[in-house]
Amino acid sequence: MKALTESDIRGSFINCSKGEAQRLPIPRDLAERPWDDLDFLGWRDLSAPDRSYLVTERAGRPVGITLRFPSVKRGFLHRSMCTFCLTTHPGSGVSLMTARKSGREGREGNSVGVYICTDLDCSLYVRGRKQPEPGGRFEETLTVEQQVERMKGNLDAFLAKL
């Protein structure tokens, strides 16, 4: 993914108003992000623990979405799998996040949900740059490049629903 500026990020959101996009917090460490290893930029809103944001490239331009998830933590004996990268995490490591649909449907309150790594580091898990809890990544016969393409396809399928 190419490096994004604050302006790129703020102008990319498809499921919130321009005013909301101007007010949302942007990561301060954009210059330090491992852009070559990212397929999307994801971050949590530290001032609103039920909100996260995701920006990716789609059709050659940045596309951003706002996400919400429950603040209720699940027990640590339970493991869940991320829909995007297929990494499993115990407890609250995977969250059901919902994104308001864009346009009229979103204004009417319609949303779409997906189970995602709560830390939004899917790209790093797939590439082995970040290690989940033991047993979090299954050994696969697919190459890393094929796993990245699958993850991008899973993300694109989710975005198409919005």
VMD Tcl script that builds the backbone (N, CA, C; Angstrom):
set m [mol new atoms 486]
animate dup $m
set s [atomselect $m all]
$s set {name element resname resid chain x y z} {
  {N N MET 1 A 0.847 -1.167 0.000}
  {CA C MET 1 A 0.000 0.000 0.000}
  {C C MET 1 A 0.896 1.235 0.000}
  {N N LYS 2 A 0.483 2.249 -0.760}
  {CA C LYS 2 A 1.274 3.474 -0.751}
  {C C LYS 2 A 0.966 4.281 0.510}
  {N N ALA 3 A 1.939 5.045 0.954}
  {CA C ALA 3 A 1.766 5.860 2.161}
  {C C ALA 3 A 0.639 6.873 1.950}
  {N N LEU 4 A -0.143 7.067 2.995}
  {CA C LEU 4 A -1.268 7.999 2.949}
  {C C LEU 4 A -0.983 9.217 3.814}
  {N N THR 5 A -1.523 10.331 3.391}
  {CA C THR 5 A -1.428 11.559 4.184}
  {C C THR 5 A -2.725 11.728 4.968}
  {N N GLU 6 A -2.720 12.648 5.899}
  {CA C GLU 6 A -3.937 12.936 6.650}
  {C C GLU 6 A -5.051 13.371 5.702}
  {N N SER 7 A -4.719 14.162 4.706}
  {CA C SER 7 A -5.703 14.630 3.736}
  {C C SER 7 A -6.286 13.461 2.939}
  {N N ASP 8 A -5.419 12.529 2.505}
  {CA C ASP 8 A -5.890 11.334 1.795}
  {C C ASP 8 A -6.888 10.565 2.651}
  {N N ILE 9 A -6.541 10.395 3.914}
  {CA C ILE 9 A -7.369 9.608 4.829}
  {C C ILE 9 A -8.713 10.286 5.050}
  {N N ARG 10 A -8.702 11.546 5.390}
  {CA C ARG 10 A -9.950 12.263 5.680}
  {C C ARG 10 A -10.891 12.302 4.477}
  {N N GLY 11 A -10.332 12.384 3.271}
  {CA C GLY 11 A -11.164 12.435 2.069}
  {C C GLY 11 A -11.628 11.085 1.575}
  {N N SER 12 A -11.226 10.005 2.230}
  {CA C SER 12 A -11.514 8.656 1.723}
  {C C SER 12 A -12.783 8.021 2.269}
  {N N PHE 13 A -13.347 8.543 3.336}
  {CA C PHE 13 A -14.435 7.844 4.033}
  {C C PHE 13 A -15.737 7.848 3.237}
  {N N ILE 14 A -16.328 6.656 3.114}
  {CA C ILE 14 A -17.545 6.492 2.329}
  {C C ILE 14 A -18.789 6.289 3.178}
  {N N ASN 15 A -18.621 6.050 4.478}
  {CA C ASN 15 A -19.810 5.756 5.291}
  {C C ASN 15 A -19.958 6.695 6.479}
  {N N CYS 16 A -19.485 7.919 6.319}
  {CA C CYS 16 A -19.727 8.955 7.324}
  {C C CYS 16 A -19.754 10.297 6.603}
  {N N SER 17 A -20.230 11.304 7.277}
  {CA C SER 17 A -20.306 12.630 6.665}
  {C C SER 17 A -18.911 13.247 6.574}
  {N N LYS 18 A -18.770 14.276 5.751}
  {CA C LYS 18 A -17.488 14.973 5.635}
  {C C LYS 18 A -17.101 15.594 6.974}
  {N N GLY 19 A -18.092 16.100 7.702}
  {CA C GLY 19 A -17.824 16.674 9.017}
  {C C GLY 19 A -17.306 15.639 9.987}
  {N N GLU 20 A -17.918 14.446 9.986}
  {CA C GLU 20 A -17.434 13.365 10.855}
  {C C GLU 20 A -16.012 12.972 10.472}
  {N N ALA 21 A -15.726 12.904 9.169}
  {CA C ALA 21 A -14.386 12.537 8.708}
  {C C ALA 21 A -13.354 13.580 9.142}
  {N N GLN 22 A -13.742 14.840 9.185}
  {CA C GLN 22 A -12.821 15.895 9.615}
  {C C GLN 22 A -12.536 15.837 11.112}
  {N N ARG 23 A -13.470 15.291 11.889}
  {CA C ARG 23 A -13.311 15.249 13.348}
  {C C ARG 23 A -12.661 13.971 13.866}
  {N N LEU 24 A -12.640 12.908 13.080}
  {CA C LEU 24 A -12.120 11.646 13.611}
  {C C LEU 24 A -10.614 11.722 13.802}
  {N N PRO 25 A -10.094 10.989 14.801}
  {CA C PRO 25 A -8.658 11.043 15.082}
  {C C PRO 25 A -7.858 10.281 14.024}
  {N N ILE 26 A -6.755 10.862 13.617}
  {CA C ILE 26 A -5.859 10.238 12.635}
  {C C ILE 26 A -4.609 9.778 13.380}
  {N N PRO 27 A -4.072 8.586 13.048}
  {CA C PRO 27 A -2.838 8.156 13.721}
  {C C PRO 27 A -1.728 9.185 13.541}
  {N N ARG 28 A -0.982 9.413 14.606}
  {CA C ARG 28 A 0.115 10.388 14.552}
  {C C ARG 28 A 1.402 9.794 14.004}
  {N N ASP 29 A 1.426 8.470 13.871}
  {CA C ASP 29 A 2.654 7.803 13.435}
  {C C ASP 29 A 2.611 7.378 11.970}
  {N N LEU 30 A 1.956 8.135 11.124}
  {CA C LEU 30 A 1.824 7.750 9.715}
  {C C LEU 30 A 3.185 7.549 9.051}
  {N N ALA 31 A 4.146 8.376 9.376}
  {CA C ALA 31 A 5.478 8.271 8.759}
  {C C ALA 31 A 6.194 6.982 9.163}
  {N N GLU 32 A 5.863 6.416 10.320}
  {CA C GLU 32 A 6.541 5.213 10.810}
  {C C GLU 32 A 5.821 3.922 10.435}
  {N N ARG 33 A 4.656 4.006 9.837}
  {CA C ARG 33 A 3.901 2.792 9.503}
  {C C ARG 33 A 4.655 1.974 8.451}
  {N N PRO 34 A 4.572 0.630 8.544}
  {CA C PRO 34 A 5.259 -0.226 7.556}
  {C C PRO 34 A 4.431 -0.340 6.270}
  {N N TRP 35 A 4.338 0.746 5.502}
  {CA C TRP 35 A 3.432 0.834 4.354}
  {C C TRP 35 A 3.617 -0.307 3.367}
  {N N ASP 36 A 4.843 -0.753 3.137}
  {CA C ASP 36 A 5.078 -1.835 2.172}
  {C C ASP 36 A 4.456 -3.148 2.620}
  {N N ASP 37 A 4.219 -3.300 3.915}
  {CA C ASP 37 A 3.628 -4.531 4.453}
  {C C ASP 37 A 2.144 -4.396 4.755}
  {N N LEU 38 A 1.539 -3.267 4.423}
  {CA C LEU 38 A 0.126 -3.045 4.735}
  {C C LEU 38 A -0.739 -3.145 3.492}
  {N N ASP 39 A -1.879 -3.785 3.654}
  {CA C ASP 39 A -2.904 -3.822 2.609}
  {C C ASP 39 A -4.031 -2.870 2.967}
  {N N PHE 40 A -4.065 -2.500 4.224}
  {CA C PHE 40 A -4.973 -1.451 4.689}
  {C C PHE 40 A -4.396 -0.838 5.952}
  {N N LEU 41 A -4.769 0.406 6.182}
  {CA C LEU 41 A -4.396 1.102 7.406}
  {C C LEU 41 A -5.590 0.982 8.343}
  {N N GLY 42 A -5.367 0.397 9.497}
  {CA C GLY 42 A -6.433 0.259 10.481}
  {C C GLY 42 A -5.990 0.796 11.819}
  {N N TRP 43 A -6.892 1.487 12.522}
  {CA C TRP 43 A -6.557 2.000 13.844}
  {C C TRP 43 A -7.815 2.130 14.686}
  {N N ARG 44 A -7.581 2.094 15.987}
  {CA C ARG 44 A -8.671 2.246 16.955}
  {C C ARG 44 A -8.698 3.675 17.456}
  {N N ASP 45 A -9.888 4.115 17.822}
  {CA C ASP 45 A -10.082 5.447 18.383}
  {C C ASP 45 A -9.901 5.322 19.890}
  {N N LEU 46 A -8.793 5.836 20.404}
  {CA C LEU 46 A -8.504 5.698 21.830}
  {C C LEU 46 A -9.461 6.502 22.697}
  {N N SER 47 A -10.089 7.534 22.133}
  {CA C SER 47 A -11.046 8.324 22.908}
  {C C SER 47 A -12.458 7.742 22.866}
  {N N ALA 48 A -12.716 6.818 21.947}
  {CA C ALA 48 A -14.018 6.143 21.842}
  {C C ALA 48 A -13.739 4.658 21.623}
  {N N PRO 49 A -13.663 3.875 22.697}
  {CA C PRO 49 A -13.201 2.493 22.590}
  {C C PRO 49 A -14.049 1.572 21.717}
  {N N ASP 50 A -15.231 2.023 21.299}
  {CA C ASP 50 A -16.055 1.177 20.441}
  {C C ASP 50 A -15.902 1.530 18.962}
  {N N ARG 51 A -14.928 2.362 18.615}
  {CA C ARG 51 A -14.762 2.797 17.224}
  {C C ARG 51 A -13.380 2.466 16.689}
  {N N SER 52 A -13.374 2.067 15.424}
  {CA C SER 52 A -12.141 1.826 14.683}
  {C C SER 52 A -12.333 2.356 13.276}
  {N N TYR 53 A -11.213 2.467 12.561}
  {CA C TYR 53 A -11.242 3.005 11.210}
  {C C TYR 53 A -10.331 2.171 10.328}
  {N N LEU 54 A -10.690 2.073 9.067}
  {CA C LEU 54 A -9.926 1.279 8.117}
  {C C LEU 54 A -9.895 2.042 6.798}
  {N N VAL 55 A -8.701 2.154 6.206}
  {CA C VAL 55 A -8.542 2.788 4.893}
  {C C VAL 55 A -7.711 1.849 4.032}
  {N N THR 56 A -8.182 1.582 2.821}
  {CA C THR 56 A -7.473 0.729 1.879}
  {C C THR 56 A -7.530 1.365 0.500}
  {N N GLU 57 A -6.843 0.762 -0.445}
  {CA C GLU 57 A -6.922 1.219 -1.825}
  {C C GLU 57 A -7.919 0.342 -2.558}
  {N N ARG 58 A -8.785 0.987 -3.314}
  {CA C ARG 58 A -9.776 0.261 -4.104}
  {C C ARG 58 A -9.942 1.030 -5.403}
  {N N ALA 59 A -9.759 0.345 -6.520}
  {CA C ALA 59 A -9.835 0.972 -7.841}
  {C C ALA 59 A -8.876 2.169 -7.937}
  {N N GLY 60 A -7.693 2.019 -7.329}
  {CA C GLY 60 A -6.664 3.036 -7.445}
  {C C GLY 60 A -6.815 4.260 -6.560}
  {N N ARG 61 A -7.787 4.250 -5.647}
  {CA C ARG 61 A -7.960 5.405 -4.758}
  {C C ARG 61 A -8.222 4.918 -3.341}
  {N N PRO 62 A -7.901 5.760 -2.344}
  {CA C PRO 62 A -8.159 5.345 -0.958}
  {C C PRO 62 A -9.653 5.328 -0.649}
  {N N VAL 63 A -10.066 4.290 0.066}
  {CA C VAL 63 A -11.450 4.138 0.511}
  {C C VAL 63 A -11.405 3.846 2.004}
  {N N GLY 64 A -12.084 4.675 2.785}
  {CA C GLY 64 A -12.091 4.517 4.231}
  {C C GLY 64 A -13.475 4.218 4.756}
  {N N ILE 65 A -13.513 3.466 5.856}
  {CA C ILE 65 A -14.780 3.165 6.522}
  {C C ILE 65 A -14.613 3.326 8.029}
  {N N THR 66 A -15.706 3.699 8.656}
  {CA C THR 66 A -15.746 3.735 10.111}
  {C C THR 66 A -16.367 2.432 10.578}
  {N N LEU 67 A -15.869 1.904 11.670}
  {CA C LEU 67 A -16.338 0.635 12.224}
  {C C LEU 67 A -16.696 0.823 13.690}
  {N N ARG 68 A -17.684 0.067 14.125}
  {CA C ARG 68 A -18.046 0.033 15.542}
  {C C ARG 68 A -18.016 -1.411 16.010}
  {N N PHE 69 A -17.693 -1.582 17.281}
  {CA C PHE 69 A -17.729 -2.925 17.842}
  {C C PHE 69 A -18.100 -2.848 19.303}
  {N N PRO 70 A -18.647 -3.939 19.824}
  {CA C PRO 70 A -19.071 -3.919 21.222}
  {C C PRO 70 A -17.880 -3.833 22.149}
  {N N SER 71 A -18.070 -3.149 23.254}
  {CA C SER 71 A -16.991 -3.030 24.225}
  {C C SER 71 A -16.984 -4.199 25.214}
  {N N VAL 72 A -17.915 -5.118 25.068}
  {CA C VAL 72 A -17.982 -6.291 25.944}
  {C C VAL 72 A -16.869 -7.255 25.555}
  {N N LYS 73 A -16.071 -7.654 26.528}
  {CA C LYS 73 A -14.982 -8.588 26.265}
  {C C LYS 73 A -15.463 -10.015 26.499}
  {N N ARG 74 A -15.032 -10.892 25.587}
  {CA C ARG 74 A -15.393 -12.303 25.716}
  {C C ARG 74 A -14.358 -13.032 26.552}
  {N N GLY 75 A -14.734 -14.211 27.035}
  {CA C GLY 75 A -13.838 -15.020 27.847}
  {C C GLY 75 A -12.608 -15.466 27.077}
  {N N PHE 76 A -11.535 -15.751 27.795}
  {CA C PHE 76 A -10.285 -16.106 27.151}
  {C C PHE 76 A -10.234 -17.548 26.678}
  {N N LEU 77 A -11.212 -18.376 27.027}
  {CA C LEU 77 A -11.209 -19.751 26.559}
  {C C LEU 77 A -11.761 -19.849 25.143}
  {N N HIS 78 A -12.438 -18.836 24.698}
  {CA C HIS 78 A -13.056 -18.821 23.392}
  {C C HIS 78 A -12.070 -18.310 22.344}
  {N N ARG 79 A -11.983 -18.994 21.196}
  {CA C ARG 79 A -11.137 -18.528 20.089}
  {C C ARG 79 A -12.039 -18.190 18.915}
  {N N SER 80 A -11.696 -17.119 18.216}
  {CA C SER 80 A -12.443 -16.719 17.023}
  {C C SER 80 A -11.466 -16.485 15.890}
  {N N MET 81 A -11.984 -16.577 14.657}
  {CA C MET 81 A -11.150 -16.404 13.472}
  {C C MET 81 A -11.529 -15.130 12.725}
  {N N CYS 82 A -10.531 -14.397 12.308}
  {CA C CYS 82 A -10.717 -13.189 11.512}
  {C C CYS 82 A -11.169 -13.574 10.104}
  {N N THR 83 A -12.177 -12.895 9.617}
  {CA C THR 83 A -12.697 -13.145 8.278}
  {C C THR 83 A -11.706 -12.727 7.195}
  {N N PHE 84 A -10.911 -11.705 7.458}
  {CA C PHE 84 A -9.987 -11.195 6.444}
  {C C PHE 84 A -8.746 -12.071 6.316}
  {N N CYS 85 A -8.010 -12.262 7.420}
  {CA C CYS 85 A -6.703 -12.920 7.342}
  {C C CYS 85 A -6.703 -14.370 7.828}
  {N N LEU 86 A -7.807 -14.831 8.383}
  {CA C LEU 86 A -7.960 -16.199 8.894}
  {C C LEU 86 A -7.030 -16.513 10.059}
  {N N THR 87 A -6.664 -15.493 10.824}
  {CA C THR 87 A -5.896 -15.679 12.052}
  {C C THR 87 A -6.886 -15.894 13.186}
  {N N THR 88 A -6.581 -16.830 14.084}
  {CA C THR 88 A -7.433 -17.038 15.250}
  {C C THR 88 A -6.798 -16.378 16.465}
  {N N HIS 89 A -7.651 -15.853 17.327}
  {CA C HIS 89 A -7.213 -15.199 18.558}
  {C C HIS 89 A -8.104 -15.659 19.700}
  {N N PRO 90 A -7.546 -15.730 20.909}
  {CA C PRO 90 A -8.386 -16.027 22.073}
  {C C PRO 90 A -9.120 -14.778 22.545}
  {N N GLY 91 A -10.173 -14.971 23.302}
  {CA C GLY 91 A -10.869 -13.869 23.960}
  {C C GLY 91 A -11.322 -12.795 23.012}
  {N N SER 92 A -10.925 -11.570 23.292}
  {CA C SER 92 A -11.390 -10.429 22.514}
  {C C SER 92 A -10.430 -10.061 21.379}
  {N N GLY 93 A -9.584 -10.979 20.940}
  {CA C GLY 93 A -8.638 -10.712 19.859}
  {C C GLY 93 A -9.283 -10.581 18.494}
  {N N VAL 94 A -10.509 -11.107 18.353}
  {CA C VAL 94 A -11.312 -10.931 17.146}
  {C C VAL 94 A -12.635 -10.343 17.604}
  {N N SER 95 A -13.083 -9.304 16.907}
  {CA C SER 95 A -14.334 -8.632 17.282}
  {C C SER 95 A -15.274 -8.556 16.090}
  {N N LEU 96 A -16.560 -8.638 16.381}
  {CA C LEU 96 A -17.563 -8.380 15.366}
  {C C LEU 96 A -17.642 -6.869 15.213}
  {N N MET 97 A -17.195 -6.378 14.067}
  {CA C MET 97 A -17.238 -4.942 13.808}
  {C C MET 97 A -18.303 -4.681 12.756}
  {N N THR 98 A -19.027 -3.602 12.949}
  {CA C THR 98 A -20.073 -3.247 11.998}
  {C C THR 98 A -19.737 -1.923 11.341}
  {N N ALA 99 A -20.067 -1.844 10.067}
  {CA C ALA 99 A -19.859 -0.622 9.298}
  {C C ALA 99 A -21.209 -0.173 8.758}
  {N N ARG 100 A -21.514 1.085 8.981}
  {CA C ARG 100 A -22.738 1.651 8.422}
  {C C ARG 100 A -22.594 1.647 6.905}
  {N N LYS 101 A -23.673 1.294 6.213}
  {CA C LYS 101 A -23.652 1.318 4.758}
  {C C LYS 101 A -23.551 2.758 4.275}
  {N N SER 102 A -23.078 2.926 3.070}
  {CA C SER 102 A -22.963 4.275 2.508}
  {C C SER 102 A -24.301 4.698 1.898}
  {N N GLY 103 A -24.450 5.995 1.704}
  {CA C GLY 103 A -25.628 6.528 1.026}
  {C C GLY 103 A -26.910 6.439 1.838}
  {N N ARG 104 A -28.015 6.338 1.122}
  {CA C ARG 104 A -29.346 6.320 1.735}
  {C C ARG 104 A -29.499 5.170 2.727}
  {N N GLU 105 A -29.005 3.989 2.360}
  {CA C GLU 105 A -29.148 2.836 3.259}
  {C C GLU 105 A -28.471 3.089 4.606}
  {N N GLY 106 A -27.312 3.716 4.571}
  {CA C GLY 106 A -26.613 4.032 5.813}
  {C C GLY 106 A -27.355 5.062 6.638}
  {N N ARG 107 A -27.923 6.069 5.972}
  {CA C ARG 107 A -28.701 7.087 6.690}
  {C C ARG 107 A -29.948 6.481 7.327}
  {N N GLU 108 A -30.421 5.371 6.764}
  {CA C GLU 108 A -31.572 4.674 7.341}
  {C C GLU 108 A -31.162 3.716 8.458}
  {N N GLY 109 A -29.871 3.634 8.739}
  {CA C GLY 109 A -29.387 2.821 9.852}
  {C C GLY 109 A -28.938 1.424 9.488}
  {N N ASN 110 A -28.849 1.099 8.203}
  {CA C ASN 110 A -28.416 -0.234 7.791}
  {C C ASN 110 A -26.905 -0.364 7.898}
  {N N SER 111 A -26.468 -1.534 8.317}
  {CA C SER 111 A -25.035 -1.779 8.482}
  {C C SER 111 A -24.708 -3.218 8.115}
  {N N VAL 112 A -23.418 -3.488 7.981}
  {CA C VAL 112 A -22.914 -4.815 7.657}
  {C C VAL 112 A -21.846 -5.149 8.689}
  {N N GLY 113 A -21.826 -6.386 9.161}
  {CA C GLY 113 A -20.850 -6.793 10.165}
  {C C GLY 113 A -19.877 -7.824 9.638}
  {N N VAL 114 A -18.708 -7.873 10.269}
  {CA C VAL 114 A -17.668 -8.823 9.906}
  {C C VAL 114 A -16.773 -9.046 11.133}
  {N N TYR 115 A -16.266 -10.264 11.282}
  {CA C TYR 115 A -15.322 -10.564 12.357}
  {C C TYR 115 A -13.910 -10.232 11.884}
  {N N ILE 116 A -13.229 -9.328 12.617}
  {CA C ILE 116 A -11.904 -8.849 12.228}
  {C C ILE 116 A -10.982 -8.882 13.452}
  {N N CYS 117 A -9.686 -9.040 13.202}
  {CA C CYS 117 A -8.701 -8.905 14.282}
  {C C CYS 117 A -8.927 -7.551 14.954}
  {N N THR 118 A -9.112 -7.551 16.253}
  {CA C THR 118 A -9.422 -6.336 16.988}
  {C C THR 118 A -8.334 -5.281 16.829}
  {N N ASP 119 A -7.078 -5.705 16.698}
  {CA C ASP 119 A -5.983 -4.738 16.544}
  {C C ASP 119 A -5.795 -4.285 15.088}
  {N N LEU 120 A -6.572 -4.859 14.169}
  {CA C LEU 120 A -6.548 -4.505 12.745}
  {C C LEU 120 A -5.172 -4.687 12.105}
  {N N ASP 121 A -4.401 -5.645 12.583}
  {CA C ASP 121 A -3.064 -5.914 12.052}
  {C C ASP 121 A -3.031 -7.135 11.135}
  {N N CYS 122 A -4.115 -7.388 10.432}
  {CA C CYS 122 A -4.224 -8.558 9.562}
  {C C CYS 122 A -3.050 -8.682 8.591}
  {N N SER 123 A -2.671 -7.583 7.957}
  {CA C SER 123 A -1.578 -7.604 6.974}
  {C C SER 123 A -0.281 -8.108 7.595}
  {N N LEU 124 A -0.027 -7.703 8.830}
  {CA C LEU 124 A 1.209 -8.106 9.506}
  {C C LEU 124 A 1.157 -9.572 9.923}
  {N N TYR 125 A -0.011 -10.072 10.315}
  {CA C TYR 125 A -0.142 -11.487 10.662}
  {C C TYR 125 A 0.104 -12.372 9.442}
  {N N VAL 126 A -0.492 -12.018 8.313}
  {CA C VAL 126 A -0.354 -12.829 7.107}
  {C C VAL 126 A 1.105 -12.887 6.657}
  {N N ARG 127 A 1.813 -11.789 6.776}
  {CA C ARG 127 A 3.205 -11.722 6.336}
  {C C ARG 127 A 4.191 -12.227 7.394}
  {N N GLY 128 A 3.702 -12.603 8.563}
  {CA C GLY 128 A 4.581 -13.087 9.619}
  {C C GLY 128 A 5.358 -11.981 10.319}
  {N N ARG 129 A 4.964 -10.727 10.127}
  {CA C ARG 129 A 5.641 -9.586 10.755}
  {C C ARG 129 A 5.171 -9.376 12.193}
  {N N LYS 130 A 4.030 -9.954 12.511}
  {CA C LYS 130 A 3.498 -9.908 13.875}
  {C C LYS 130 A 2.977 -11.304 14.186}
  {N N GLN 131 A 3.275 -11.771 15.380}
  {CA C GLN 131 A 2.882 -13.123 15.758}
  {C C GLN 131 A 1.671 -13.099 16.683}
  {N N PRO 132 A 0.630 -13.840 16.340}
  {CA C PRO 132 A -0.508 -13.952 17.250}
  {C C PRO 132 A -0.176 -14.935 18.367}
  {N N GLU 133 A -1.121 -15.104 19.259}
  {CA C GLU 133 A -0.972 -16.122 20.322}
  {C C GLU 133 A -0.630 -17.463 19.676}
  {N N PRO 134 A 0.034 -18.356 20.396}
  {CA C PRO 134 A 0.341 -19.673 19.816}
  {C C PRO 134 A -0.921 -20.335 19.255}
  {N N GLY 135 A -0.764 -20.906 18.068}
  {CA C GLY 135 A -1.891 -21.561 17.420}
  {C C GLY 135 A -2.774 -20.602 16.647}
  {N N GLY 136 A -2.359 -19.343 16.523}
  {CA C GLY 136 A -3.187 -18.339 15.881}
  {C C GLY 136 A -3.160 -18.346 14.370}
  {N N ARG 137 A -2.109 -18.881 13.771}
  {CA C ARG 137 A -2.041 -18.980 12.312}
  {C C ARG 137 A -1.865 -20.450 11.961}
  {N N PHE 138 A -2.737 -20.948 11.128}
  {CA C PHE 138 A -2.623 -22.322 10.677}
  {C C PHE 138 A -1.550 -22.403 9.602}
  {N N GLU 139 A -0.840 -23.525 9.582}
  {CA C GLU 139 A 0.141 -23.725 8.525}
  {C C GLU 139 A -0.625 -23.989 7.232}
  {N N GLU 140 A -0.270 -23.269 6.186}
  {CA C GLU 140 A -0.986 -23.382 4.922}
  {C C GLU 140 A -0.036 -23.759 3.800}
  {N N THR 141 A -0.589 -24.341 2.742}
  {CA C THR 141 A 0.208 -24.650 1.566}
  {C C THR 141 A 0.255 -23.466 0.606}
  {N N LEU 142 A -0.580 -22.458 0.835}
  {CA C LEU 142 A -0.551 -21.257 0.014}
  {C C LEU 142 A 0.700 -20.448 0.326}
  {N N THR 143 A 1.234 -19.771 -0.669}
  {CA C THR 143 A 2.363 -18.869 -0.438}
  {C C THR 143 A 1.849 -17.637 0.303}
  {N N VAL 144 A 2.775 -16.867 0.853}
  {CA C VAL 144 A 2.392 -15.622 1.523}
  {C C VAL 144 A 1.662 -14.709 0.532}
  {N N GLU 145 A 2.160 -14.646 -0.699}
  {CA C GLU 145 A 1.523 -13.792 -1.715}
  {C C GLU 145 A 0.079 -14.237 -1.972}
  {N N GLN 146 A -0.158 -15.549 -2.013}
  {CA C GLN 146 A -1.518 -16.057 -2.221}
  {C C GLN 146 A -2.406 -15.747 -1.010}
  {N N GLN 147 A -1.841 -15.842 0.187}
  {CA C GLN 147 A -2.606 -15.507 1.385}
  {C C GLN 147 A -2.957 -14.018 1.409}
  {N N VAL 148 A -2.016 -13.166 0.964}
  {CA C VAL 148 A -2.275 -11.731 0.886}
  {C C VAL 148 A -3.412 -11.475 -0.107}
  {N N GLU 149 A -3.368 -12.115 -1.254}
  {CA C GLU 149 A -4.427 -11.928 -2.257}
  {C C GLU 149 A -5.783 -12.396 -1.719}
  {N N ARG 150 A -5.787 -13.495 -0.975}
  {CA C ARG 150 A -7.042 -13.973 -0.381}
  {C C ARG 150 A -7.577 -12.954 0.618}
  {N N MET 151 A -6.674 -12.411 1.441}
  {CA C MET 151 A -7.095 -11.413 2.426}
  {C C MET 151 A -7.655 -10.178 1.728}
  {N N LYS 152 A -6.982 -9.718 0.677}
  {CA C LYS 152 A -7.477 -8.564 -0.079}
  {C C LYS 152 A -8.850 -8.865 -0.680}
  {N N GLY 153 A -9.035 -10.072 -1.173}
  {CA C GLY 153 A -10.334 -10.472 -1.724}
  {C C GLY 153 A -11.419 -10.476 -0.659}
  {N N ASN 154 A -11.082 -10.954 0.546}
  {CA C ASN 154 A -12.047 -10.957 1.649}
  {C C ASN 154 A -12.421 -9.531 2.050}
  {N N LEU 155 A -11.434 -8.651 2.095}
  {CA C LEU 155 A -11.686 -7.248 2.416}
  {C C LEU 155 A -12.533 -6.599 1.324}
  {N N ASP 156 A -12.197 -6.853 0.066}
  {CA C ASP 156 A -12.938 -6.273 -1.055}
  {C C ASP 156 A -14.386 -6.756 -1.052}
  {N N ALA 157 A -14.620 -8.021 -0.734}
  {CA C ALA 157 A -15.992 -8.548 -0.661}
  {C C ALA 157 A -16.788 -7.843 0.429}
  {N N PHE 158 A -16.146 -7.547 1.554}
  {CA C PHE 158 A -16.829 -6.824 2.624}
  {C C PHE 158 A -17.159 -5.397 2.177}
  {N N LEU 159 A -16.183 -4.723 1.560}
  {CA C LEU 159 A -16.409 -3.352 1.106}
  {C C LEU 159 A -17.511 -3.278 0.054}
  {N N ALA 160 A -17.619 -4.308 -0.777}
  {CA C ALA 160 A -18.663 -4.321 -1.814}
  {C C ALA 160 A -20.066 -4.324 -1.205}
  {N N LYS 161 A -20.197 -4.839 0.009}
  {CA C LYS 161 A -21.509 -4.863 0.688}
  {C C LYS 161 A -21.919 -3.505 1.206}
  {N N LEU 162 A -20.955 -2.594 1.292}
  {CA C LEU 162 A -21.254 -1.268 1.848}
  {C C LEU 162 A -21.749 -0.328 0.776}
}
mol reanalyze $m
mol bondsrecalc $m
mol representation Tube
mol addrep $m
